[in-house]
């Protein structure tokens, strides 16, 4: 009987060991299937991902600096140019009105010349702004070009006539045949303000003209910068008269404006200003 119990116990032990072995093998097989399935899924996922194209352009400074910046559309750049021209027109109207009024009161030829030139700049800015608006509306530029040429010729004639007036009036004042100019604090204020605003506005126009490729806006930008030189020359004459009583500095400053005014007038009359500044 004892032998029977021992045999049964031994058989149970062997059966338990066999079950453990089968369970271990089944677990290993299950783990192997899981790993195989994961690898297959991973490979399938990678196959759906497009390879990342790496080239030297990714490390270019311009590419790295432009990362995250959305390029502006041409219409947005054109609208920026129109806003600049609107600011220029409003400023020149106010500047010209104040300068002509102050120049008339003080008898300042330099201030009058500066104010009249501001009104001529107003017409130029309005025409350039009109051309930019026409481009946004996809309209033909033929009409705008015709009006621009006509306006440029009229403005050129006005500037050349202004140069002749300055030469005659300043000469008469210098030889003592006319009243001496008075000091004008209002004239000093407006020319000093123009000396600050015009270079900033001119540089902004140049950047915008380069972005949209507009020779007309580029030419108008240089005219705005030239207006800053006019204001600086007029300011010197007005300041010398106000500080030291040098009344003759005002007509001399006006005479110094003549070359700049003749240059602008001739370019407007010949219609070469756009091409000249675009080179």
C-alpha positions in Angstrom: 0.0 0.0 0.0 2.9 2.3 0.9 4.3 1.7 -2.6 1.0 2.6 -4.2 0.9 6.0 -2.3 4.5 6.7 -3.2 3.8 6.0 -6.9 0.8 8.2 -6.9 2.7 11.1 -5.2 5.5 10.8 -7.7 3.1 10.9 -10.6 1.4 14.0 -9.2 4.7 15.7 -8.7 5.7 14.9 -12.3 2.4 16.1 -13.6 2.8 19.4 -11.6 6.2 19.9 -13.0 4.9 19.2 -16.5 2.1 21.8 -16.0 4.6 24.4 -14.8 6.7 23.7 -17.8 3.8 24.1 -20.1 2.7 27.3 -18.4 6.2 28.7 -18.7 6.4 27.8 -22.4 3.0 29.3 -23.0 4.0 32.5 -21.2 7.2 32.8 -23.3 5.2 32.2 -26.5 2.7 34.8 -25.5 5.4 37.3 -24.7 7.1 36.6 -28.0 3.8 37.2 -29.9 3.3 40.5 -28.1 6.8 41.7 -28.9 6.4 40.7 -32.5 3.1 42.5 -32.7 4.6 45.7 -31.2 7.5 45.6 -33.7 5.1 45.2 -36.6 2.9 48.0 -35.5 6.0 50.3 -34.9 7.3 49.5 -38.4 3.9 50.2 -39.9 3.7 53.5 -38.1 7.1 54.6 -39.2 6.3 53.7 -42.8 3.4 56.1 -42.7 5.7 59.0 -41.5 7.4 60.9 -44.3 11.2 61.1 -43.9 12.4 64.5 -42.7 14.4 66.2 -45.4 17.6 67.7 -44.0 19.7 70.0 -46.0 22.0 72.9 -45.4 19.3 75.4 -46.0 17.8 74.6 -42.6 20.9 76.0 -40.9 21.0 79.2 -43.0 20.8 82.3 -40.9 17.9 83.8 -42.8 15.9 80.5 -42.5 16.6 80.4 -38.7 15.7 84.0 -38.2 12.5 83.7 -40.3 11.3 80.7 -38.4 7.9 81.4 -36.9 7.3 84.5 -38.9 4.6 84.5 -41.5 5.4 86.4 -44.7 3.2 89.4 -45.4 1.0 89.2 -48.5 1.5 91.8 -51.2 -1.9 93.3 -50.5 -0.8 93.9 -46.9 2.4 95.6 -48.0 0.5 97.7 -50.5 -1.9 98.8 -47.7 1.1 99.7 -45.6 2.4 101.9 -48.5 -1.0 103.6 -48.7 -1.0 104.3 -45.0 2.4 105.9 -45.3 1.3 108.1 -48.2 -1.8 109.1 -46.2 0.3 110.2 -43.3 2.6 112.0 -45.6 -0.2 113.9 -47.3 -1.8 114.9 -44.0 1.5 116.0 -42.6 2.5 118.0 -45.7 -0.8 119.8 -45.7 -0.5 120.9 -42.1 3.2 121.7 -42.5 2.6 123.7 -45.6 -0.3 125.7 -44.2 1.7 126.6 -41.0 4.9 127.4 -42.9 3.1 129.7 -45.5 1.1 131.5 -42.8 4.2 132.0 -40.6 6.3 133.0 -43.6 3.8 135.6 -44.7 3.5 137.1 -41.3 7.3 137.2 -40.7 8.2 138.1 -44.3 10.5 135.1 -44.5 11.3 134.0 -48.0 12.9 130.7 -46.8 9.8 129.8 -44.8 7.5 130.6 -47.8 9.6 128.5 -50.1 9.5 125.6 -47.6 5.8 125.8 -47.3 5.1 125.9 -51.0 7.4 122.9 -51.5 5.3 121.0 -48.9 2.2 121.5 -51.0 4.0 120.2 -54.1 5.0 117.1 -52.0 1.3 116.7 -51.0 0.3 116.3 -54.7 3.2 113.8 -55.3 2.2 111.7 -52.3 -1.5 111.7 -53.3 -0.7 110.4 -56.8 1.6 107.6 -55.5 -1.1 106.6 -53.0 -3.7 106.5 -55.8 -1.4 104.2 -57.9 -1.1 101.8 -54.9 -4.9 101.7 -54.4 -5.4 101.0 -58.1 -3.0 98.0 -57.9 -5.0 96.6 -55.0 -8.2 96.9 -57.0 -6.4 95.2 -60.0 -7.3 98.2 -62.1 -5.3 99.4 -65.1 -2.4 101.7 -64.3 -2.6 103.6 -67.6 -4.9 106.3 -66.2 -2.8 106.6 -63.0 0.4 106.9 -65.1 -1.1 109.6 -67.3 -2.3 111.6 -64.3 1.0 111.1 -62.6 3.0 112.4 -65.6 0.7 115.5 -65.9 0.9 116.2 -62.2 4.7 115.8 -62.2 5.1 118.3 -65.0 2.8 120.8 -63.4 4.6 120.4 -60.1 8.0 120.7 -61.9 6.9 124.0 -63.5 5.7 125.3 -60.1 9.0 124.4 -58.4 11.0 126.1 -61.2 8.9 129.2 -60.9 9.4 129.1 -57.1 13.1 128.9 -57.6 12.9 132.1 -59.8 10.8 133.8 -57.2 13.3 132.9 -54.4 16.2 134.2 -56.4 14.5 137.6 -57.1 13.0 138.1 -53.7 16.1 137.1 -51.8 18.3 139.4 -53.9 16.0 142.3 -53.4 16.0 141.7 -49.6 19.8 141.4 -49.5 20.4 144.7 -51.2 17.9 146.4 -48.8 15.1 147.2 -51.2 12.6 145.2 -49.2 11.5 144.8 -45.6 13.8 142.7 -43.4 12.4 139.4 -42.3 11.2 139.1 -38.7 11.9 136.2 -36.4 9.3 133.4 -36.4 9.0 131.0 -33.5 6.2 129.2 -35.3 8.5 128.8 -38.4 11.3 127.4 -36.2 8.9 124.9 -34.6 7.5 123.6 -37.9 10.9 123.3 -39.6 12.4 121.6 -36.6 9.4 119.1 -36.5 9.9 118.4 -40.2 13.6 117.8 -39.7 12.6 115.0 -37.2 9.6 113.5 -39.0 10.7 113.6 -42.6 13.7 111.3 -42.4 11.7 108.7 -40.4 8.9 108.8 -42.9 11.3 108.7 -45.9 13.1 105.6 -44.5 9.8 103.9 -43.9 8.8 104.6 -47.5 12.1 103.2 -48.8 11.6 99.9 -46.9 8.0 99.6 -48.2 9.1 100.4 -51.7 11.7 97.7 -51.6 9.2 95.2 -50.3 6.6 95.8 -53.1 9.1 96.8 -55.8 7.5 100.2 -56.5 9.8 102.8 -58.2 7.1 105.5 -57.8 7.1 105.0 -54.0 10.9 104.9 -53.9 11.1 108.2 -55.8 8.5 109.8 -53.4 10.6 108.5 -50.5 13.7 110.4 -51.8 11.6 113.5 -52.2 10.5 113.2 -48.6 14.1 113.0 -47.5 15.0 116.0 -49.7 12.2 117.9 -47.8 14.2 117.2 -44.6 17.2 119.0 -46.2 15.0 121.9 -47.1 13.7 122.1 -43.5 17.3 122.0 -42.1 18.4 124.9 -44.4 15.3 127.0 -43.6 15.8 126.3 -39.8 19.4 127.5 -39.9 18.3 130.8 -41.4 15.4 131.2 -39.1 17.4 130.3 -36.0 20.2 132.7 -36.9 17.7 135.5 -37.3 16.0 134.7 -34.0 19.1 134.2 -31.9 21.5 136.7 -33.3 19.4 139.1 -35.2 21.1 138.1 -38.5 18.2 139.1 -40.8 20.3 138.4 -43.9 20.6 134.7 -42.9 17.0 134.2 -43.9 17.4 135.3 -47.6 20.7 133.4 -47.8 19.0 130.3 -46.5 16.4 130.8 -49.2 19.0 131.1 -51.9 20.6 127.9 -50.5 17.3 126.1 -51.2 17.4 127.0 -54.9 19.6 124.1 -56.1 17.5 121.5 -54.4 14.2 123.0 -55.7 15.6 123.3 -59.2 16.7 119.6 -59.1 13.2 118.5 -57.9 11.5 120.7 -60.5 13.6 119.5 -63.4 13.1 115.9 -62.5 9.3 116.4 -62.2 9.2 118.4 -65.5 11.2 115.7 -67.4 9.5 112.8 -65.7 12.8 111.2 -64.9 12.5 111.3 -61.1 11.2 107.8 -60.8 13.9 106.2 -63.0 16.6 108.3 -61.4 15.9 107.3 -57.9 15.2 103.7 -58.8 18.7 103.1 -60.2 
